[in-house]
Amino acid sequence: MRKGEMRGRRVSGMKKSKV
């Protein structure tokens, strides 16, 4: 999962904690 890919997705909240 790339940082730019997750930002374009709607997981801007749960994935943010992973980064």
PQR file with spaces between the fields and no chain letter, atoms N, CA, C, O and H, PARSE charges and radii, in Angstrom:
ATOM       1  N    MET     1       0.845   -1.227    0.000 -0.4000 1.5000
ATOM       2  CA   MET     1       0.000    0.000    0.000 -0.0000 2.0000
ATOM       3  C    MET     1       0.874    1.269    0.000  0.5500 1.7000
ATOM       4  O    MET     1       1.651    1.484    0.930 -0.5500 1.4000
ATOM       5  N    ARG     2       0.752    2.063   -0.989 -0.4000 1.5000
ATOM       6  CA   ARG     2       1.597    3.279   -1.041 -0.0000 2.0000
ATOM       7  C    ARG     2       0.921    4.431   -0.304  0.5500 1.7000
ATOM       8  O    ARG     2      -0.305    4.484   -0.201 -0.5500 1.4000
ATOM       9  H    ARG     2       0.120    1.888   -1.745  0.4000 1.0000
ATOM      10  N    LYS     3       1.723    5.336    0.198 -0.4000 1.5000
ATOM      11  CA   LYS     3       1.134    6.487    0.939 -0.0000 2.0000
ATOM      12  C    LYS     3       0.210    7.296    0.019  0.5500 1.7000
ATOM      13  O    LYS     3      -0.825    7.793    0.464 -0.5500 1.4000
ATOM      14  H    LYS     3       2.719    5.293    0.115  0.4000 1.0000
ATOM      15  N    GLY     4       0.567    7.424   -1.221 -0.4000 1.5000
ATOM      16  CA   GLY     4      -0.258    8.221   -2.156 -0.0000 2.0000
ATOM      17  C    GLY     4      -1.534    7.458   -2.520  0.5500 1.7000
ATOM      18  O    GLY     4      -2.570    8.059   -2.804 -0.5500 1.4000
ATOM      19  H    GLY     4       1.407    7.021   -1.583  0.4000 1.0000
ATOM      20  N    GLU     5      -1.443    6.129   -2.508 -0.4000 1.5000
ATOM      21  CA   GLU     5      -2.638    5.344   -2.882 -0.0000 2.0000
ATOM      22  C    GLU     5      -3.674    5.391   -1.757  0.5500 1.7000
ATOM      23  O    GLU     5      -4.866    5.558   -2.016 -0.5500 1.4000
ATOM      24  H    GLU     5      -0.601    5.641   -2.277  0.4000 1.0000
ATOM      25  N    MET     6      -3.238    5.251   -0.553 -0.4000 1.5000
ATOM      26  CA   MET     6      -4.203    5.253    0.565 -0.0000 2.0000
ATOM      27  C    MET     6      -4.830    6.637    0.712  0.5500 1.7000
ATOM      28  O    MET     6      -5.970    6.757    1.161 -0.5500 1.4000
ATOM      29  H    MET     6      -2.269    5.116   -0.342  0.4000 1.0000
ATOM      30  N    ARG     7      -4.101    7.666    0.343 -0.4000 1.5000
ATOM      31  CA   ARG     7      -4.644    9.035    0.471 -0.0000 2.0000
ATOM      32  C    ARG     7      -5.798    9.214   -0.535  0.5500 1.7000
ATOM      33  O    ARG     7      -6.758    9.929   -0.249 -0.5500 1.4000
ATOM      34  H    ARG     7      -3.175    7.568   -0.021  0.4000 1.0000
ATOM      35  N    GLY     8      -5.709    8.586   -1.675 -0.4000 1.5000
ATOM      36  CA   GLY     8      -6.760    8.724   -2.701 -0.0000 2.0000
ATOM      37  C    GLY     8      -7.971    7.872   -2.321  0.5500 1.7000
ATOM      38  O    GLY     8      -9.070    8.079   -2.836 -0.5500 1.4000
ATOM      39  H    GLY     8      -4.929    8.004   -1.907  0.4000 1.0000
ATOM      40  N    ARG     9      -7.768    6.932   -1.433 -0.4000 1.5000
ATOM      41  CA   ARG     9      -8.904    6.057   -1.023 -0.0000 2.0000
ATOM      42  C    ARG     9      -9.721    6.702    0.084  0.5500 1.7000
ATOM      43  O    ARG     9      -9.371    7.786    0.552 -0.5500 1.4000
ATOM      44  H    ARG     9      -6.875    6.764   -1.015  0.4000 1.0000
ATOM      45  N    ARG    10     -10.783    6.073    0.506 -0.4000 1.5000
ATOM      46  CA   ARG    10     -11.620    6.644    1.581 -0.0000 2.0000
ATOM      47  C    ARG    10     -11.114    6.180    2.955  0.5500 1.7000
ATOM      48  O    ARG    10     -11.771    6.411    3.971 -0.5500 1.4000
ATOM      49  H    ARG    10     -11.067    5.193    0.126  0.4000 1.0000
ATOM      50  N    VAL    11      -9.968    5.539    2.983 -0.4000 1.5000
ATOM      51  CA   VAL    11      -9.418    5.102    4.284 -0.0000 2.0000
ATOM      52  C    VAL    11      -8.509    6.185    4.848  0.5500 1.7000
ATOM      53  O    VAL    11      -7.485    5.893    5.466 -0.5500 1.4000
ATOM      54  H    VAL    11      -9.434    5.351    2.158  0.4000 1.0000
ATOM      55  N    SER    12      -8.888    7.413    4.633 -0.4000 1.5000
ATOM      56  CA   SER    12      -8.069    8.542    5.114 -0.0000 2.0000
ATOM      57  C    SER    12      -8.056    8.583    6.637  0.5500 1.7000
ATOM      58  O    SER    12      -7.359    9.403    7.234 -0.5500 1.4000
ATOM      59  H    SER    12      -9.719    7.650    4.131  0.4000 1.0000
ATOM      60  N    GLY    13      -8.823    7.702    7.263 -0.4000 1.5000
ATOM      61  CA   GLY    13      -8.895    7.738    8.737 -0.0000 2.0000
ATOM      62  C    GLY    13      -8.262    6.506    9.361  0.5500 1.7000
ATOM      63  O    GLY    13      -7.380    6.631   10.211 -0.5500 1.4000
ATOM      64  H    GLY    13      -9.390    7.036    6.779  0.4000 1.0000
ATOM      65  N    MET    14      -8.699    5.304    8.951 -0.4000 1.5000
ATOM      66  CA   MET    14      -8.150    4.115    9.607 -0.0000 2.0000
ATOM      67  C    MET    14      -6.749    3.812    9.102  0.5500 1.7000
ATOM      68  O    MET    14      -5.931    3.296    9.864 -0.5500 1.4000
ATOM      69  H    MET    14      -9.415    5.202    8.261  0.4000 1.0000
ATOM      70  N    LYS    15      -6.447    4.108    7.869 -0.4000 1.5000
ATOM      71  CA   LYS    15      -5.108    3.823    7.350 -0.0000 2.0000
ATOM      72  C    LYS    15      -4.111    4.874    7.856  0.5500 1.7000
ATOM      73  O    LYS    15      -2.916    4.596    7.964 -0.5500 1.4000
ATOM      74  H    LYS    15      -7.111    4.528    7.250  0.4000 1.0000
ATOM      75  N    LYS    16      -4.590    6.046    8.157 -0.4000 1.5000
ATOM      76  CA   LYS    16      -3.692    7.112    8.635 -0.0000 2.0000
ATOM      77  C    LYS    16      -2.973    6.655    9.906  0.5500 1.7000
ATOM      78  O    LYS    16      -1.824    7.024   10.148 -0.5500 1.4000
ATOM      79  H    LYS    16      -5.560    6.271    8.070  0.4000 1.0000
ATOM      80  N    SER    17      -3.654    5.859   10.701 -0.4000 1.5000
ATOM      81  CA   SER    17      -3.063    5.381   11.963 -0.0000 2.0000
ATOM      82  C    SER    17      -1.946    4.376   11.652  0.5500 1.7000
ATOM      83  O    SER    17      -0.983    4.247   12.408 -0.5500 1.4000
ATOM      84  H    SER    17      -4.588    5.559   10.504  0.4000 1.0000
ATOM      85  N    LYS    18      -2.091    3.675   10.538 -0.4000 1.5000
ATOM      86  CA   LYS    18      -1.071    2.677   10.164 -0.0000 2.0000
ATOM      87  C    LYS    18       0.197    3.375    9.702  0.5500 1.7000
ATOM      88  O    LYS    18       1.304    2.913    9.977 -0.5500 1.4000
ATOM      89  H    LYS    18      -2.873    3.780    9.924  0.4000 1.0000
ATOM      90  N    VAL    19       0.035    4.474    9.009 -0.4000 1.5000
ATOM      91  CA   VAL    19       1.203    5.204    8.501 -0.0000 2.0000
ATOM      92  C    VAL    19       1.827    5.898    9.676  0.5500 1.7000
ATOM      93  O    VAL    19       2.835    6.588    9.521 -0.5500 1.4000
ATOM      94  H    VAL    19      -0.864    4.850    8.785  0.4000 1.0000
